[in-house]
Amino acid sequence: MSSRNQQLFERAQRHIPGGVNSPVRAFRSVGGTPLFFQKGAGSQVQDADGKWYTDYVGSWGPMILGHAHPEVIAAVQAAVVDGLSFGAPTEKEVEIADLLCELVPSMEMVRLVSSGTEATMSAIRLARGYTGRDILVKFEGCYHGHSDALLVKAGSGALTFGNPSSGGVPASTVATTLVLPYNDPQALAEAFKTHGDQIATVIVEPVVGNMNLIAPTAEFLKAMRELTAKHGAVLIFDEVMTGFRVGLKSAQGLFSITPDLSTFGKVVGGGMPLGAFGGKRKIMEKIAPLGPVYQAGTLSGNPIATAAGLATLKLIQAPGFYESLTAKTKSLCEGLVGAAKTHGVAFSAQNIGGMFGLYFAEQCPGTYDAVLHCDKEAFNRFFHAMLEAGHYFAPSAFEAGFVSAAHSEAEIAGTVAAADAYFASLK
């Protein structure tokens, strides 16, 4: 008899492309049948067959407090009874805007949207409108949403413009997108030397989470800030994933780098569809209705999403919150590395705040090419073994993982013990 997960997946494929509404959920990278979740509580999620898992995906980052946190749920329930949407201003929009600008000093003004993709798309349009230039610089392995100009792969050389990496994207759309290697300040310097007066913006994940977790070098971040400032380009930090995940002031506070614009999602919505972009007042005042750069959204600043976001952002300000979250995540990484080392398995791991990366390689990678040389098949086998044991990691070797405040030391120890048993079985 097939499982309820299998039955739902077969049914889903009739009317949903691939049976999923976001590609990585389909398990095609790791193989097997995707899980359909029906409930979450703290650090645990329950699938359609009733099996519980310790969750290290956390809805891809938003569930920093854990699933169904009572104060967040109460805030949502209180907001729901007053109406689901107005398409008009509400007080909660003002409250969350004030709080975001207070927590992130680089943001003098902010505009709310409904997703991270919408935030990055809008920030790039704003940067182009502000500078009057066209060229967008992004980096290999960084993902900034599925808008056309960002679905691009690198050309054959470090300074060649990209080609579309998705069907339906005209070559002309990405003709002004320049793709460079991550953590390579020299390549960035060469790009500005060649195209400096045409570059509108540089967008970057300050900590990459979309080719697994890749930490930036101090030299790379410093060069980015100096070069954009020198040439009058707008520096955008895509903090959709890192925002309030790696620290209360996000990655820019952690690394003491001040971008011109920042984009947020995930944690800011507390699990509801909410995104934001903001930055310097002189740039943000170019957005309609104050300026000529158009951006709009019927559900922007939705009262239910802002209620969840406000509740989450208030709770993460508790003293010691990030110290505890970072310590838990570090404990997971160190435990997994220790288990692998004991059994002679080539494995490494690292964390920044509540984000972590696992790699079947001797050392943690620092570049896109290094990530590609990790043992993907070894990860896939590990993924399924851990899933069977009740521990849910991202179903791809190219995604970061997440720990929540709800994870206990005992749960993390249980995950490490399961990994240790798996690594031992490889002998």
C-alpha positions as CSV (number, residue, x, y, z in Angstrom):
1,M,0.0,0.0,0.0
2,S,1.4,3.4,-1.0
3,S,2.0,6.0,1.6
4,R,-0.2,9.1,2.0
5,N,2.7,11.2,0.8
6,Q,2.9,9.1,-2.4
7,Q,-0.8,9.3,-3.0
8,L,-0.8,13.1,-2.6
9,F,2.2,13.4,-4.9
10,E,0.6,11.4,-7.6
11,R,-2.6,13.5,-7.3
12,A,-0.6,16.7,-7.3
13,Q,1.1,15.9,-10.5
14,R,-2.2,15.9,-12.4
15,H,-2.8,19.6,-12.0
16,I,0.5,21.1,-10.6
17,P,3.6,21.1,-12.8
18,G,5.9,18.5,-11.2
19,G,3.5,18.1,-8.4
20,V,5.0,21.1,-6.5
21,N,4.7,24.9,-6.4
22,S,8.4,25.5,-6.0
23,P,11.0,23.2,-7.8
24,V,13.3,22.1,-5.0
25,R,10.3,20.6,-3.2
26,A,10.0,17.9,-5.8
27,F,13.0,16.0,-4.4
28,R,14.4,15.6,-7.9
29,S,17.9,16.6,-6.7
30,V,17.9,13.8,-4.1
31,G,15.4,11.4,-5.6
32,G,12.4,9.8,-3.9
33,T,8.9,11.1,-3.0
34,P,8.6,14.5,-1.5
35,L,7.0,14.9,1.9
36,F,3.7,16.6,2.3
37,F,3.6,18.4,5.7
38,Q,0.4,18.8,7.7
39,K,1.6,20.2,11.0
40,G,4.5,21.9,12.7
41,A,5.3,22.4,16.4
42,G,8.5,24.0,17.6
43,S,11.4,22.3,16.0
44,Q,9.2,19.4,14.7
45,V,7.2,18.9,11.5
46,Q,4.7,16.1,10.8
47,D,4.2,14.6,7.3
48,A,1.0,13.3,5.7
49,D,1.7,9.8,7.1
50,G,1.8,11.1,10.6
51,K,5.6,10.8,11.0
52,W,7.4,13.5,12.9
53,Y,10.8,14.9,11.9
54,T,13.3,17.3,13.5
55,D,13.2,20.1,11.0
56,Y,16.4,21.8,9.7
57,V,14.7,23.6,6.8
58,G,12.3,25.8,8.8
59,S,10.3,26.8,5.7
60,W,13.7,27.8,4.2
61,G,14.6,30.1,7.0
62,P,11.5,32.0,8.2
63,M,10.7,29.8,11.2
64,I,13.5,31.2,13.4
65,L,11.3,30.9,16.5
66,G,10.1,27.4,15.5
67,H,6.8,26.3,14.1
68,A,3.5,27.7,15.5
69,H,5.1,29.9,18.1
70,P,2.1,30.8,20.4
71,E,2.8,34.5,20.4
72,V,3.0,34.7,16.6
73,I,-0.1,32.5,16.2
74,A,-2.0,34.8,18.7
75,A,-1.0,37.9,16.8
76,V,-2.2,36.4,13.5
77,Q,-5.5,35.2,15.1
78,A,-6.1,38.7,16.5
79,A,-5.4,40.3,13.1
80,V,-7.6,37.9,11.2
81,V,-10.8,38.8,12.9
82,D,-10.5,42.4,11.7
83,G,-10.2,41.5,8.0
84,L,-7.8,39.8,5.7
85,S,-6.8,42.6,3.3
86,F,-7.7,46.2,2.6
87,G,-5.5,47.3,-0.2
88,A,-5.1,50.5,1.8
89,P,-2.7,51.7,4.5
90,T,-2.9,50.2,8.0
91,E,-1.1,51.1,11.3
92,K,0.8,47.8,11.4
93,E,2.6,48.8,8.1
94,V,3.9,51.9,9.9
95,E,4.9,50.0,12.9
96,I,6.9,47.4,11.0
97,A,8.5,50.0,8.8
98,D,9.6,51.9,12.0
99,L,11.0,48.7,13.5
100,L,12.9,47.7,10.4
101,C,14.5,51.0,10.1
102,E,15.4,50.9,13.8
103,L,16.9,47.4,13.6
104,V,18.8,48.0,10.4
105,P,20.7,51.3,10.5
106,S,21.4,51.4,6.8
107,M,17.6,51.7,6.1
108,E,16.3,55.2,6.3
109,M,13.1,54.3,4.3
110,V,11.5,51.0,3.5
111,R,8.8,49.7,1.1
112,L,6.9,46.5,2.0
113,V,6.2,43.9,-0.6
114,S,4.9,40.3,-0.6
115,S,8.1,38.2,-1.4
116,G,11.8,38.2,-1.5
117,T,11.7,37.9,-5.3
118,E,9.5,41.1,-5.5
119,A,11.9,42.9,-3.1
120,T,15.1,42.2,-5.1
121,M,13.3,42.9,-8.5
122,S,12.1,46.2,-7.2
123,A,15.4,47.2,-5.6
124,I,17.3,46.5,-8.9
125,R,14.7,48.6,-10.8
126,L,15.2,51.4,-8.3
127,A,19.0,51.3,-8.5
128,R,18.8,51.5,-12.3
129,G,16.3,54.4,-12.1
130,Y,18.4,56.2,-9.5
131,T,21.7,55.9,-11.4
132,G,20.3,56.2,-14.9
133,R,22.6,53.2,-15.8
134,D,21.7,49.7,-17.1
135,I,24.4,47.1,-16.1
136,L,23.6,44.8,-13.2
137,V,26.4,42.8,-11.6
138,K,25.6,39.6,-9.8
139,F,27.7,36.6,-8.7
140,E,27.8,32.9,-9.6
141,G,25.8,30.8,-7.3
142,C,23.8,33.7,-5.7
143,Y,20.1,33.5,-6.2
144,H,18.0,36.6,-6.0
145,G,14.6,35.4,-7.0
146,H,13.1,34.3,-10.3
147,S,12.7,37.7,-12.1
148,D,13.9,37.6,-15.7
149,A,17.1,39.7,-15.4
150,L,18.4,37.4,-12.6
151,L,17.8,34.1,-14.3
152,V,21.2,34.2,-15.9
153,K,24.3,32.0,-16.1
154,A,27.8,33.3,-16.7
155,G,29.3,33.6,-20.1
156,S,32.6,31.9,-21.1
157,G,34.9,34.5,-19.5
158,A,35.0,36.5,-16.3
159,L,33.8,39.7,-18.0
160,T,31.4,38.3,-20.5
161,F,27.7,39.0,-20.1
162,G,25.3,36.3,-19.2
163,N,22.9,34.0,-21.2
164,P,19.4,33.1,-20.0
165,S,19.4,30.0,-17.7
166,S,15.6,29.7,-18.0
167,G,13.3,29.2,-20.8
168,G,11.1,32.2,-21.5
169,V,13.8,34.7,-20.7
170,P,14.8,36.7,-23.8
171,A,18.6,37.1,-24.4
172,S,18.0,40.8,-24.5
173,T,16.7,40.8,-21.0
174,V,19.9,39.5,-19.5
175,A,22.2,41.4,-22.0
176,T,22.9,43.9,-19.2
177,T,23.5,41.4,-16.5
178,L,27.2,40.7,-15.7
179,V,28.0,37.6,-13.8
180,L,31.2,37.3,-11.8
181,P,32.7,34.7,-9.4
182,Y,31.8,35.1,-5.7
183,N,34.6,35.9,-3.3
184,D,36.8,37.3,-6.2
185,P,37.6,41.0,-5.6
186,Q,40.0,41.1,-8.5
187,A,37.3,40.1,-11.0
188,L,35.0,42.8,-9.5
189,A,37.8,45.4,-9.9
190,E,38.3,44.4,-13.5
191,A,34.5,44.7,-14.1
192,F,34.5,48.2,-12.8
193,K,37.6,49.1,-14.7
194,T,35.9,48.0,-18.0
195,H,32.3,49.0,-17.3
196,G,32.4,51.3,-14.3
197,D,30.5,54.2,-15.7
198,Q,27.7,51.9,-16.9
199,I,27.2,49.7,-13.8
200,A,24.0,50.7,-12.0
201,T,24.2,48.2,-9.2
202,V,26.0,45.2,-7.6
203,I,23.7,42.8,-5.8
204,V,25.0,40.1,-3.6
205,E,24.0,37.6,-0.9
206,P,26.4,38.7,1.9
207,V,26.3,35.1,3.1
208,V,25.3,32.8,0.2
209,G,22.6,30.4,1.1
210,N,21.5,29.2,-2.4
211,M,24.6,27.2,-3.4
212,N,24.8,25.9,0.1
213,L,26.2,28.2,2.7
214,I,29.3,30.1,1.5
215,A,30.9,32.6,3.8
216,P,32.2,35.9,2.3
217,T,35.8,37.0,2.7
218,A,36.4,40.3,4.4
219,E,38.4,41.4,1.3
220,F,35.6,40.6,-1.0
221,L,33.0,42.6,1.0
222,K,35.4,45.5,1.5
223,A,36.2,45.7,-2.3
224,M,32.5,45.6,-3.2
225,R,31.7,48.6,-0.9
226,E,34.7,50.6,-2.0
227,L,34.3,50.0,-5.7
228,T,30.6,50.8,-5.8
229,A,31.1,54.0,-3.8
230,K,34.0,55.1,-6.1
231,H,32.0,54.5,-9.3
232,G,28.6,55.8,-8.1
233,A,27.0,52.3,-8.3
234,V,24.3,51.1,-5.8
235,L,25.4,48.3,-3.5
236,I,22.4,46.0,-2.8
237,F,22.7,43.4,0.0
238,D,20.2,40.6,-0.6
239,E,19.3,39.8,3.0
240,V,16.2,37.8,2.1
241,M,17.8,34.8,3.7
242,T,20.4,36.3,6.1
243,G,18.1,39.1,7.3
244,F,17.6,38.6,11.1
245,R,19.0,35.1,10.6
246,V,22.7,35.7,11.2
247,G,22.2,38.4,13.8
248,L,19.8,41.1,14.9
249,K,21.3,43.7,12.6
250,S,21.5,41.0,9.8
251,A,24.7,40.3,7.8
252,Q,25.5,44.0,7.3
253,G,25.7,44.5,11.0
254,L,27.7,41.3,11.5
255,F,30.3,42.3,8.9
256,S,30.1,46.1,9.5
257,I,29.4,46.9,5.9
258,T,26.7,49.5,5.0
259,P,24.9,48.8,1.7
260,D,22.9,51.4,-0.2
261,L,19.8,49.2,-0.5
262,S,18.8,46.0,1.3
263,T,16.2,43.4,0.6
264,F,14.4,41.3,3.1
265,G,12.0,38.4,3.3
266,K,11.5,35.1,5.2
267,V,12.1,36.1,8.9
268,V,10.5,39.5,8.5
269,G,7.2,37.8,7.8
270,G,7.4,35.3,10.5
271,G,6.2,32.6,8.1
272,M,3.7,34.7,6.2
273,P,4.3,36.2,2.7
274,L,6.1,39.4,3.4
275,G,9.2,41.1,1.9
276,A,10.8,44.5,2.1
277,F,13.4,46.6,0.4
278,G,14.9,49.8,1.7
279,G,17.9,52.0,2.2
280,K,19.1,55.5,1.8
281,R,16.4,58.1,1.7
282,K,17.8,59.9,-1.4
283,I,17.4,56.6,-3.3
284,M,14.1,55.5,-1.8
285,E,12.5,58.9,-2.7
286,K,12.8,57.9,-6.4
287,I,10.0,55.3,-5.8
288,A,6.5,56.2,-6.8
289,P,4.5,58.2,-5.7
290,L,7.5,60.4,-4.8
291,G,9.6,59.6,-7.9
292,P,9.6,58.1,-11.4
293,V,10.4,54.4,-10.5
294,Y,7.1,52.5,-10.4
295,Q,6.4,49.7,-7.9
296,A,3.0,48.6,-6.6
297,G,1.3,45.6,-5.0
298,T,-2.3,44.9,-3.9
299,L,-1.2,42.7,-1.0
300,S,1.8,44.8,0.0
301,G,1.8,45.3,3.7
302,N,-1.0,42.8,4.2
303,P,-2.3,43.1,7.8
304,I,-2.0,39.4,8.6
305,A,1.6,39.2,7.3
306,T,2.6,42.3,9.2
307,A,1.1,41.0,12.4
308,A,3.2,37.8,12.1
309,G,6.3,39.8,11.2
310,L,5.9,42.3,14.0
311,A,5.5,39.5,16.6
312,T,8.5,37.7,15.3
313,L,10.7,40.8,15.1
314,K,9.9,41.7,18.7
315,L,10.6,38.2,20.1
316,I,14.0,37.9,18.4
317,Q,15.2,41.0,20.3
318,A,15.2,39.1,23.6
319,P,18.6,39.3,25.4
320,G,20.8,36.4,24.4
321,F,18.6,35.2,21.6
322,Y,21.3,35.1,18.9
323,E,24.0,33.9,21.2
324,S,21.9,30.9,22.0
325,L,20.8,30.3,18.4
326,T,24.4,30.5,17.2
327,A,25.6,28.1,19.9
328,K,23.0,25.6,19.0
329,T,23.8,25.8,15.3
330,K,27.5,25.5,16.0
331,S,26.9,22.5,18.2
332,L,25.1,20.7,15.3
333,C,27.9,21.5,12.9
334,E,30.7,20.4,15.2
335,G,28.8,17.3,16.2
336,L,28.3,16.2,12.6
337,V,31.9,16.9,11.7
338,G,33.1,15.0,14.7
339,A,30.9,12.0,13.9
340,A,32.1,12.0,10.3
341,K,35.8,12.3,11.3
342,T,35.4,9.4,13.7
343,H,34.4,7.1,10.8
344,G,36.8,8.5,8.2
345,V,34.1,10.3,6.1
346,A,35.1,13.3,4.0
347,F,32.8,15.9,5.5
348,S,32.8,19.5,6.6
349,A,30.3,22.0,8.0
350,Q,30.1,25.6,9.2
351,N,27.5,28.0,10.5
352,I,26.9,31.8,10.6
353,G,24.3,32.6,13.2
354,G,21.3,30.3,12.7
355,M,22.3,29.3,9.1
356,F,24.5,26.3,8.4
357,G,26.1,24.4,5.5
358,L,27.0,20.7,5.2
359,Y,29.5,19.5,2.6
360,F,30.8,16.1,1.6
361,A,34.3,17.5,1.1
362,E,37.4,17.8,3.3
363,Q,37.1,21.6,3.6
364,C,34.2,24.1,3.5
365,P,34.0,25.6,0.0
366,G,34.4,29.3,-0.6
367,T,33.5,29.5,-4.2
368,Y,30.9,28.2,-6.7
369,D,33.4,25.9,-8.3
370,A,34.4,24.4,-5.0
371,V,30.7,23.7,-4.2
372,L,30.4,21.8,-7.5
373,H,33.3,19.6,-6.5
374,C,31.6,18.4,-3.3
375,D,30.2,14.8,-3.4
376,K,26.6,15.3,-4.3
377,E,25.8,11.6,-4.4
378,A,27.2,11.2,-0.9
379,F,24.9,14.0,0.3
380,N,21.9,12.3,-1.3
381,R,22.5,9.1,0.5
382,F,23.0,11.0,3.8
383,F,19.8,12.9,3.2
384,H,17.7,9.8,2.8
385,A,19.3,8.0,5.8
386,M,18.6,11.0,8.0
387,L,15.1,11.3,6.7
388,E,14.4,7.7,7.5
389,A,15.8,8.4,11.0
390,G,13.4,11.3,11.5
391,H,15.7,14.3,10.7
392,Y,14.7,16.6,7.8
393,F,17.5,18.5,6.0
394,A,17.1,20.5,2.8
395,P,16.5,18.1,-0.1
396,S,19.4,19.4,-2.1
397,A,23.2,19.5,-1.7
398,F,23.1,23.2,-2.8
399,E,20.9,24.7,-0.1
400,A,21.8,26.0,3.4
401,G,20.1,24.7,6.5
402,F,18.5,26.4,9.5
403,V,18.2,25.9,13.2
404,S,15.5,27.6,15.3
405,A,15.3,28.8,18.8
406,A,12.9,25.9,19.5
407,H,15.6,23.2,18.8
408,S,16.7,21.7,22.1
409,E,20.2,20.4,22.9
410,A,18.7,16.9,23.2
411,E,17.2,17.1,19.7
412,I,20.5,18.3,18.2
413,A,22.3,15.5,20.0
414,G,19.8,13.0,18.6
415,T,20.5,14.3,15.1
416,V,24.2,13.9,15.6
417,A,23.7,10.4,17.0
418,A,21.7,9.4,13.9
419,A,24.4,10.8,11.7
420,D,27.1,8.9,13.6
421,A,25.1,5.7,13.1
422,Y,24.9,6.4,9.4
423,F,28.6,7.2,9.0
424,A,29.5,4.0,10.9
425,S,27.4,2.0,8.5
426,L,29.5,3.2,5.6
427,K,32.5,1.2,6.8
